[in-house]
Structures are given as structure tokens and as C-alpha cells.
């Protein structure tokens, strides 16, 4: 891609890829007029924070819709370290979900979405730790890249670069934005970027200061420095909503975080504290010419924009098309060297389409195909206006080599359908999210292609280019392929088109834990992604381990059909860890990927292809508890781990808790269950009676605010946590049964932990409780609330903030040994 073409691509990418599986909703006349008025504003704002859901959606809505500047939100991470209220996905999978939730939010409030390569590695307590883990130069380069790409007039951060941000990632986002502001105009900094962009210096940078009692007070924050007040919660009559209402709808898209928000109406003042740049007297854009005067030779453009706005007819938007076509021609005369011209040309093209009610899409007859596979794509177009002549003149499917001239007049409401048979090239890559294409480093995703950095998702695997002649001018629009079905409940449902390997292998579990020397049966699910796939599968295991059989033939006739293969894995004699990997060979090549599709109604289906492997862990562990009752929490995979240790796990609901509980050696309450399961409070007395009569109950972490007493004696939950996964764990009573039976717990059992030690620790506990550990992050006071224990009657109760929900699915041996002691304490 040459420099000019790629520069154009960068400028329009935000409006092109904001969730390319979604069918755009036709705008109402008020929205069209709003978009026409945006043509008159030539300026940009960049908002920077750390995670999905960090952004001040009200400020974003105000900038994009009231000030009408091009607005982008740069989230440094995709929220990969966050927790999940709606399912069990963690890590990169929750990152995929939260990426799409952000795109859904942006479709409502109007800005564009971007990301850096930084990974959300969990809660961080300092800026230094965050930038050190991410690699400061890498993520600083990404922020500089986004400034040079968007060329913002003003930059706004959500957080200050200090401890007031409350999270190391938050403060790091403010720090990196301020550093990038200083150097983005310096051509000697990250010069490799200048093959695609040019140095750019924003006018100024602000911190969007926190407001005391944000939704009940407009009290000015007590901050020194140049402070601007901005009334953000205005009403937009063209949209029929206040910006507070739009912002609430936007924020509610963060469903995996439980951020459903009430609409806010009435006055709201936001504050911007200037951190650097030219002093602003009254307005964040002071001294910035947001009119067409900043574009040389645009006098005629300004006249035509005013004409389009002044003559717009809500009852007949198509009447504006001739003026918009003339405006488009005038923009072409100026050329493509000016980025504002490129952007406004794209906006004019969209407005022409909107005013005509011009609808077109590319719908393959299947939602996925393998390289070399053939299928049909239905291309359709319809214009809903009779006042402007429209002719469909050309159709191109560039990735599959189809290029066809047409001569179809689009009469009003006359749908034209063009079916095309295509073959996916054998060289086509699978649709792996670009940030997952290479192995992940501790703090960042490896992305070598500069052109991809910042994009919220992949450019579409397959596209269709529609060329229409409108009022004598040729316009070419690009659409991704989207599979469309009609659901009996939800109506039309679109799904992104995927390129898949011809065969995939999913191991049934992420981790296989061996508590003794007995072999385990490992199930591998083979899935064909085209018809008639055959070959052989071999299983690779570490030295000292053994698998029987080592090779399994397969033959799958139907597309999407699955078959299951069973092999026996024999563990090594001594405690060890490793990986089992499936390798599939067919006549078309060698494949070693699994397939994982994440499907929720509020986002498009997301498919990615992790390695076809699982962890193997040979444990030196003893478990004396066998019958476990489990009350599921949010995003909980602990029951699988308990079964791996040889326990029989029964999931308990309200009806089960009303019955005799004495059959269970232990009852475990999943993470956040007391936050999410209201019925649990009604059975708290039953659970405590079970403990009193000799049972063992373990409550895993909850977030603050639970009013139900969770144990036999009082304790509270605070936000205390230990985020350093290698923090030393001090044994407060080395002779405690939890540390000695049936497994002797040592410091070695706390090696290899992932992401963190624990969170939401107990505080202010009754003297009947005994803390088991003390731990702290560097430079902090010791905290003793990660695991508290009490005898109650004949039984045992524990509350723990240790992150077993992360460690057990990750196959951390010491976490298994400690949890085995906890569930077994009543069987000593």
C-alpha cells in the first residue's frame, strides 16, 4: 500500500471497522441533519484511558455530537485481566468480549475506538509497575502513533499520572499520554512511523478531572491550575435525547462488567484541568480554527456545506443529494494530500448513501469457509428514493478475484440481487485476531505490522466493492461479507464471515491434573470446516509422559461435523508439568489449532484459533474430601479443577440447599456468588447449620457491599489485594492444619502463580477467625485477610480472597495442594 493510499486508509478506518458484522441501522432524518452539520466542523479530539469502561462516555458523547469534532477513544488495553459477570471467559477471551462491547458503545455515542498493544495483566498499584511490565517504549510508541494518526487538536486523559488514579494502569495511561504529547511532533522519535504518518503536535492536553459526587453535585474540583468547565449533559433535539441519555446507553454496553447505567438528565458540568500546551482561556479548543478556513482552497466547499444544511428537507432527504454530489466533486479538486479533505469525502459518501436510503450488502451462504473451498455470495442493493437516478455499474470481490461490470438501474424500492460463485484462495490466511497471531508476551501483544497497531479488530477477511453512478458521479463503497440468518426470536442476525483451517482439534479440558500415577482418558474433538476431510492426528507429550495410541486416523464427511477421539495419557513418575499437543495432517497440510467461538446476543460471534494443546500437571497431592457441593458464582471454572483432583462435584441451587446437606464433605461457594445470586441469602442459615453439624464451607471472594452475613461470625470485605503474583506468603501459624494436612504446604507451593495473589480480602473479622497468611505488595504494609478460618460447632468455615479461580484453571500445582487441604479439613 503506497503512502498516500495508506494515509487515506488510516483516516477512514475508524468509520469503516466499528463492528463489521453489524448491519448499520438506517439513520432517521434528525441523525442525517446532525451528520450534515458535522461536515462544517474540521477538528479532532483524542481521549486516552487504560481499559474498556474507563472512558467518560458523557464527555465522549459531548465531543462527538455537540462539538461535532472527530473523536477517538484510545484504550491502552482490551480489558484482558478483567473479570466476567456473564460467563467463564478469562484472559484473551474476555478481551475479545470487551473489545466488541466498546465497539457497541461507540456505535451509540459516536466516537471511534482504538487500542494499543498493552495487555491488561490485572490490578497494578503503580505507574512504574505498569509501564515496566508493558515495556514503556512500546506502548509510548503506540500512543505517539495514535496522535500522529488522528492528528488531534486536543488530547484528554481520564486519569492523572499519579496515585489518585487508583490503579497503576490508570495512572500509566495519563503518564504515557502526557509523555506522548511532548514528543509526537519530534521526527526523531519513533521515525519508523513516518513511512505512514507525519509528526503531529496537539494544541494542548487536559485531564478530565474527577467530579465530587459526580451525579449529584457540580462542585468545582479542588485542583490547582488552569481549569475549564464544560456543560456536557445538554439535550440534542435532532437526536431526541440528552447526551446523558446517550452516554448511559453507551456505558450499558459493558455488560460483562455489569455496568448497566441509568439515564441522567439535567445539568452536568465536567472539568478539564490543562496539563500542557498553549493556554486555553475559556474553551478546550481556544485558538483552534474548527472551520473550513484551515483547509486552503475550500471557500466553495464551505458554501456547499452551508447550502446542504440550509436546504435539507426531513421529509425528502434525497433532495440534498445533488448538492452533496457537487460538494464531493469540489473536495476531489482539492486532492488527497489534506487529511481533513480525505475524512470529509468519506463523510459525504456516507451522507449520500443515507439520504438516498441506499442499502447494499454482501451475504455469503455460509458463515465460514476453508482456503480452497467454494461458496456463493449474494450481493444485493436497493435505493429507496425516486428523486435521484442511481445505477449499479460495477461489482468487485478483490480477495477472490471477481470483477464484474454491471448496468442495473436501481428503481425506487426495487431490490437487485446478484449471486456470485467464488472460491476462497488457498493462500488466504485464517481470520485470527491480529493481536493473537503471535505468542503473547507478559505485558504486550506482539504486532509487527505498524499498519495494524491501534485497530480495534481485523480488517474484514473478505469484502465487496459496490460502484454506483449517482447523479452522474461514480461512488465506490466497500462492505464486508456478513452471513445473515433470520432467528425466530431475534429476527435478522448477522455474523462475521470467517476463514477457518480445514480441520481443528479441541482438547476437552484446558488442564489435565494427575493426582496419582493412574492414566487419564483425554478426549479430543475434531471439527471439519469443509466437506470430506481425512488424515491422521498425532499427540505430542513431554519426555517421561506417554500417550496411547500415539496416532489416530480420522475421516469426517460433512462440514462442521465433529468426531471424538479418545487417548490415554500416562503421567510421569515424579511431579512435573508440560503440554499435550494435537497435530493434524491432511493432504492439504499440517494443522495444530483449536477453535473457540464466543457467542453472546449483545455482540457479534467472535471466533479465534488458539493452539490445539492443554497443560499436563502431575501433582504430589492428597485429597481426603470426595463429595463436594458447589454453588456457582460468576465466571467460575473451579468445579472442573475439583473433578480433576478426583472429587465428585454436585452443583447446588436453591432446591438443593433446602435438602439434607450432610452427604457433602465440603460446600464451596463460587466467586461473587453473594453478589450475583440473591436467593443465596435465603439459605444462609441452612448453610451455617450444615457447618455447625460438622460440614466444611468455603466462600470465595465477593466484592464489597454484600449485606448478607457470609460466615458464622462477623467479618467485612475491603478492596485490599496483593497484585504481585510472586509476593512472599508468610505463614502466620506454620502448625495450622490447613498448612499441614493432608499436604505439607511450603513456599514452593506459591511459585508459578499467575496475575496476582488475591483480592477483596477480609477485614475487621471477629476474634473467632484465625488468619492463615500475611502478604503484601512491595512497599506496602502486610495484609492478613487473604484466608481466614474459624471453627463453628463441629465444622469449619473459611473465607478466601486468594485467586483460586485463576490458578486452578491455569494448572498451578501449589494452588491445587492448598485447596485440597481446605476442602479436606473436615476429614482429618
ABEGO torsion letter per residue (X at the ends): XBAAAAAAAAAAAAAABAGAABBBBBBBAAAAAAAAAAAABBBBBBBBBABBGABBAAAAAAAAAAAGBBBBBBBABAGAABBBAABABBEAAAAAAAAAAAAAAAAAAGBBBBBBABBBAEBBABAAAAAAAAGAAAAAAAAAAAAAAAGBABBBBABBABAAAGBAAAAAAAAAAAAAAAAAABAABGAAAAAABBBBBBABBBBBBBBBGAAABABBBBBBEBBBBBBABBBBAAAGBBAAAAAAAAAAABAAAGABBBBBBEBBBBBBBBABEBBBAABAABGBBABAAABBGAAAAAAAAAAAAAABBAABAAAAAAAAAAAAAAAAAAEAABAAAAAAAAAAAAAAAAAAGBBBBBBBABABBBBGBBBBBBBBBBBABAABBBBBABBBBAAAGBBBBBBBBBBBGBBBBBBBBBBBBAABBBBBBAAAABBBBAABBBBABAAABGBABBBBABBBBBBBBBGGBBBBBBBBBBBBBBBAAAEBBBBBBBBBBABBBBBABABBBBABABBBBBBBBBBBABBGBBEBBBBBBBBGBBBOBABBBBBBABBGBBBBBBBBBBBBABBBBBBBBBBBBBAAEBBBBBBBBBBBAABBBBBBBBBBBBBBBBBBBBBABABBBBBBBBGBAAAAAAAAAGBBBBBBBAAAAABBAAABABBBBBBGAAAABAAAAAAAAAAAAAAAAGBBBBBBBBBBGBABBABABBBBBBABBBABAABBBBBABAABAAAAOABBBBAAAABGBBGBABBGBBBGBBAABBBABBBBBBGBBBBAAABBBBBBEABBBBBBABBAAAAAAAGBAAAAAAAAAAAAAAAX
